[in-house]
């Protein structure tokens, strides 16, 4: 899983906090600090909003913590 984030984004911080709390493996890519990551996120999602989650090639743009919890509930039976 790849999570695209922006510096200072409270929604990004919430998603990262959830994933860390649950011990979920992910790669964090800060689009504020790396223009290549921004382009990659735009190419995948068609937009510039973060956080954006790439879950094994399925793209979930502009999410917050609550939305990520819903995705995990639907896909994996929830978070612990």
C-alpha positions in Angstrom: 0.0 0.0 0.0 1.2 3.5 -0.9 -0.1 6.5 0.9 0.4 9.9 -0.7 0.4 12.8 1.8 1.1 16.5 2.0 3.1 18.3 4.7 0.8 19.8 7.3 -2.3 18.0 6.1 -4.5 17.0 9.1 -6.4 14.4 7.1 -3.1 12.8 6.0 -1.9 12.8 9.6 -5.2 11.0 10.6 -4.8 8.3 8.0 -1.1 7.7 8.9 -2.0 7.6 12.6 -4.7 4.9 11.9 -2.4 2.8 9.8 0.4 3.0 12.4 -2.0 2.3 15.3 -3.1 -0.9 13.4 0.4 -2.0 12.5 -0.5 -1.9 8.8 2.5 -1.9 6.4 2.5 1.0 4.0 4.9 3.3 2.1 4.5 7.0 2.8 5.1 9.3 -0.2 5.1 13.0 0.6 4.0 14.9 -2.5 4.9 18.3 -1.0 8.5 17.3 -0.8 8.9 15.3 -4.0 7.5 16.5 -7.3 7.9 13.0 -8.8 5.5 11.7 -6.2 3.1 14.5 -7.0 3.1 13.5 -10.7 2.8 9.9 -9.8 -0.3 10.6 -7.6 -1.8 12.8 -10.3 -1.3 10.2 -13.0 -2.9 7.5 -10.8 -5.8 9.5 -9.4 -6.4 12.3 -11.8 -6.3 14.9 -9.0 -4.0 16.6 -6.6 -5.7 16.1 -3.2 -4.2 14.1 -0.4 -4.2 11.8 1.2 -4.6 9.4 -1.7 -4.2 5.6 -1.1 -3.0 3.1 -3.6 -4.1 -0.3 -2.4 -2.6 -2.8 -4.7 -3.3 -0.7 -7.7 -6.8 0.4 -6.7 -6.8 4.2 -6.1 -8.7 5.9 -3.3 -8.2 9.7 -3.7 -8.8 12.4 -1.1 -9.6 10.2 1.9 -9.8 10.8 5.6 -9.3 8.5 8.5 -13.0 7.5 8.6 -13.1 6.6 4.9 -10.0 4.4 5.3 -11.6 2.6 8.2 -14.6 1.9 5.9 -12.4 0.6 3.1 -10.6 -1.7 5.5 -13.9 -2.9 7.0 -15.3 -3.7 3.5 -12.1 -5.3 2.3 -10.6 -7.0 5.3 -13.3 -7.2 7.9 -12.1 -4.0 9.6 -9.2 -2.7 11.5 -8.3 -4.2 14.9 
